[in-house]
Amino acid sequence: MRRFTQLVVVFLTLALVSSLAFAQDRAFYKPTKNFWGKPDTVLTMDFSKIKKPASPKAFQQVFHFPPIRQDTTGTCWCFSGTSFLESELYRIHKKKIKLSEMYTVYWEYVEKARRYIRKKGHSAFGEGSEQDAVVNRIKQYGIVRESDYNGLLPGQKKYNHAKMFREMRDYLHYLKAHNYWDEKIALANIKMILNKYMGKPPETIEVNGQKMTPKEFAQSLDLPLNDYVTFMSLKYLPFYTKGEYKVPDNWWHSKEYYNVPLKDWYKAIKNAIKNGYSIAIGGDVSEPGHNGEADIAIVPSFDIPYKSINQDAREFRWYNHTSTDDHGIHLVGYTHYKGHDWFLIKDSSSSAYKGKFKGYFFFRDDFVKLKMLTFMVHKDAVRDLLAKFQK
């Protein structure tokens, strides 16, 4: 009888645990408003039951400037990539210098237009890009401080590139339709549009009483721009080889991505931030488990059980386009809480300003493993991983 009683207790305990597990993360629809303020309905869950860090102060953090909104622009790649380099400036030289995002955005548009013209319309021209483009443009055009150039016209307080982008896109489409491919004239007109909406970027700036060009200023920062490496974890390429990240925002078709298994990919992120290296990371944020009002991003159990998240689950979502190259962000902190790794994310998007901690998200380990796709970091943070690649 005692044995029977014990079995009943065990059974009921397991049933209770199982029922609680299934009760967790129930999906439901919620009325809301979209980015443009129009009525919308989203699939969501009750995030109040999620045990999460109390605030950004709960994280071991690297230096970073306070979050800045990108407003109505598709420039997350630049806000996150610039923030990453600002953190690198402090990590290496202990310098706090707020750099200009829009100086890089300006010249990125020029280079995207240049390639579009040279390829006679067979090259992507959009608002998006990848975070390593920030490094590329600084190598090419230098950089200035935000105080030197912020890309806002007199009286403007918020960014809105909608009209500017449409004007440039329509102009390039006109060139394609009429087979006009004079690069000098076309780029002069692109710059004219950019100047109209963003202002002309400075040719010289003054730093501590000394006049400098943007390239000279970039050199004075002494950032090791050749030492930043990018990683992905996708099965369309053999692991431990380099290749192309096949998304439209990789418009120049960079083949400089190191492809590694998910286990190594995630371990590299975790080790880097724990050792004081911040990370520019990007991936998919169009998910029910990504919630600005709650400041968190997780994978709900109604999507996939935590223990089932692996390389193939990640690849399946890439294959069926439910994991796409949505958004670039800056990973600036780490903590371990209630059995999970949590990462502090500095985010320039509007969704990051809906919650209590403006400009921040707390990403749980499951979300990073399943939904983040690429990251950029200093090579010293991933020496062991790079050693696995054949020279």
N, C-alpha and C positions, 0 to 999 in steps of 0.2 A: 504493500500500500504506500509506504514511504517513497519507494522507487517511482511508483506511478505518479504520486504528487509532484515529485521533482521534475519528471518529464513534462507534466502539464504546465508547471511554472515556466520551464524553459521554452515550451511551445508558445505560451502566451506572451512571454517577453519578446521572442523573435517576431511574433505577429505584430506586437505593438511597435517595435522598431521598424518593421517593414512598412506598416501603415503610416508611420511618421515620415519615413523616407519618401513614400509615394505622395503624401500630403504636401510635402515641401515642393516649392516651385510650381504651383498650379498656374496654368496659363489662362489669361482672360483678356478681353478687349477693353480698351479705355479710350474715351473721347479726348482729343487733344487738339492742338494747333500746330501746323507745320512751320517751317522756317519763315514762310511768307505771311504767317498769321492767319491762314485759312483753316477751317475745320478739318480735322483728320481723325482717323481711328488707328490705334496701334495695338499690337499684341504685346502684352507685358506680364508682370508677375508682382507679387507682394515682396518688395525688397526689404521691408522692415524686419524680416526674419533672418536675414543674412548677417552673420557675425563678421564684422569688418573692423579695421583699425578706426580709432576714435577721430583722428584728424591727421592732417599732413605732419604734425609734430611727432606722431607715433613712428614715423619712418626715419631710418638712417638716410640722410640726404647728402647730395653733392651741391655745391654752389650753383645757383641759377638765379637769374633775374625774375621778378614777379611776372606771372602770365600776362600776355597781351592778346587782345582779340584780333582775329583776321577779318572780322566783319564780313561783308558781302564780296568775298574774293575766294578764288580757288588756290590759295597760296599756303596751305598748311605745310607743304614740303619746305618752304622757305622759313616760315616762323619756327618750325621745329629744328631745321638744320642750322639756322642762325643761332638759336638758343643753345644747341649742342656745342657750337664753336665758342660761344661766350663762356660756357662752362669749362671748355678745354683751355681757354685763355687763363682762367683762374687756376685750374688744376696745375698747369705747367709753369705759369709766370706769376700767379697770385695777382693778376690784373683784373679789375672790374671795369669793362668797357662795353657799353651798350651799342651794338652794331646795327646798321640799317638793313632791315629786311627788304625794303622797297628798292633800294639801289640794285640789289641782286635780281629782284623781280623784273625791273626795267630791262636789264641786259639779257635776262633769260628769254624774254619775249623777242628781243632782237635776234638772238641766236636761233630760236625756234622758227622765226620767220625766214631767216637766212637759209636754213636747211629746207624749209618748205619750197622756197624759190629754186634752190639748186636741184631739188628732186622733182621739180615741176609739178608740185601739188601732191606728191606721194610721200608725205611725211606728216605726222600728227602735229596739229596746232591746237592746243587747248590751254586752259588755265593751270592745269596740274603739271607736276614734274616729280622728280625723285630727290631725296635729301642730299645725295652726293652731287647734285647739280649746283648746290651752294658752293661746294669746294671748287668745282670746275669754273664757275663764273668768277670767283675770287682770284683764281690763278690767272684768268684771262683779263679781267677788268679791275681787279683790286677791290677795295671795300672802303666805306666811310662809316662814320658814327651816325646813329639815329638823329642826333642833334644837327648833323650836317645835311641830311636829306631824309625826310620821312614819307615822301610820296603823296603828301596831302597839299592841296591848293589852299591859298589864304581863305580862312573862314571855315574850312572843312574840319570835321572832328572824327569822322568815320570813313573807313575805306569802302568803296563800292566800285568794282571794276566791270560791272555788267555791261554798261554802254560802251566802255572802252574796248572790251574784248569783242563785242559784236561788231564794232566798227573795223577793228583789225581783221577779224575773221571774214567779214563781208568783202573787204578790200582784197584779201588774198584769194578768195573765191572768184572775184572778178578777174584777177590776173590769170587764174587758171582757165576760166571760161573763154578768155580772149587771147590766151597764149602769149601774154606779156611777161617776159622773164628778165627784164633788166634789173639786176640785183642792186645796183647803186641807187637807181631811182626808187625802186620798191622799198628798200630799207630806209631811205630818206623819208618816205611817206609814213612808214610804220613809226619811225621816231617822232614824226610830227604829231601823230595820234597820241603816242605815249606822253609827249610833252604837254599836250593839251589837257590831259586828264591827271597826270602825275607831277608835272613840272620837270624841267630839264635837270638831270643829275649834275652835280658839280664836277668841274674838271680839276679843280684844286681845292684843298681845305687847309685850314690853319690849325696846327697842333703845337701847343706850348710855344707859340710865337713863331713857329716855323711853317712855311708854306710847303705843302706836299701834294703830289698827285694821289689819287686813290690807290694806284699800284704801289707807290712808295710807302703809303700808310700801311697797306697790307704787309709789305715786307718788314716794316718796323714792328709789327705785332709778333713776328717770329713764330707763327703757327706752323707746325709740321704738316703741311697740306698733302704731302705725298704718303703720309703714314696712316691714313684712314681707309678702312677696308669695309666692304659690304658683304653680308651673308644672307642666304635664303635656305629653305629646306623644302624642296619639291622633287618629285620623283621623275619628272620628264627629262632630267639630266642625271647622269651617274653621280653618286655621292663622291666627295673629295675631288671634284673637278670644278673648273670655273666656266661660267656661261652667261647667257642672257636671261634677265628677268623679263618675261614676255608680257608686258602690260603697256597700254598706250602712253602712260606718263614717262616711261623709259623711252622717250621719243628719239633719242640718238642711238638706241639699241646697244647700250653698254653691255659688254660681255665680261665685266669685271666682278661678277657676283660669285662668291665662294659658296658652293652647294654642299650642305652637310646634313646628316640625319637629325631628326627632331631632338633626340636625346642630347646630342652634342650642341645643337643650336640653342636649346633652352639652357643648358648648363653654362654656355658661354655668356649668355645674358645675365644670369644670376651671379656668376663669379665676377663679372666685370663691375656691376653696380656695388657688390659687396666690397670690392677692392678700390672703390673711389672713382671708377670710370662711368660717366654718364653714357647714354645710348640714344641715338636717333633711330626710332623704330616706326614701322608702318604696317598697315594691314586693313582688315575689315571691321567696321564699327556699326554696320547696319543690322543690328541684332536685338532681339527682345531683352537679352541680358545686359545690354549696354544702356545705362540709364543715367541721364544727367541730373535729374532731381535727387537721386540717391547717391550720386558721385561715384558709382561703381560700375565695373564691367565684369561679368561672370558668365559662365555657360550654364543655363538652367538645366535641371535634370530632365525636363520634358524635351529638350533638344537631344542631348546624348549624356549617358551616365559618365561621371567623372573618370572612372577606371577604364572606360572604353575609348578615351581620347588617346590616339596614337598617330603614327605616320599616315596610315591609310585613311583614318577619319579626316585628317587634315587635307589629304590629297583629294578625297572625294568631294569636299567642299570647294576646292580649287577647280576641279574638273567640271562640276555642275554650276559654277559661277555664283555660289552662295558665299564664297570667300573671295573678295575682290580687293583691288588696290584702292581702297576708299580714302585713307587718311594717314597723314604723317604727324607724329607726336614725339615728345622728348621724355625719356624715362630718366627720372632724377632721384629716385629713392627706393628703398627696400625695407621690408620687415617680414617676420614670420609670425602669423597670428592664427590661433585656433586651428592648427593643423595645415595651414595653407601658406604659400609664399604670396605676398602682396607687393605690388609695385606702384610707386607714386608716379603719376603721369602729368606732365605739364602740357596743357592742350589749348590751342588757340581757337577752337571751334565754338559756335554759339551754344552747343549742348553742354559744354563744360561750365557754363555760367548759369545753369538752371538750378543748381544745388546750393548747398551751404558753403562749400569751399570753391570759390570762384576761380575758374581756370585750371582746376585739378580734377583728375579721376584717380580712383583706386582700382587697378587691374589685378584680378586674382589670377593665380597660376594657370587655371584651366583655360581662361580666355586668351592668355598669351600663347599657350601651346597650340590652341585650335585656330585662332583667328588672326594673329599677327603673322606677317609673311616675310619681312626683311628687317635687317637692322644694320646700322653703321656704327663703328667704334674704332678707337685707336688700336693699332696693331699690337701694342704691348699688352693689352688686356686679353688677347687671344693667341698668344705665342704658341701654346701647346696645340691648339686647333690648327693653326697655320702650318705647323710642323708635319701634319698628316698629309699635306699636299705635296705632290711630286714637283720638284723644281723644273 
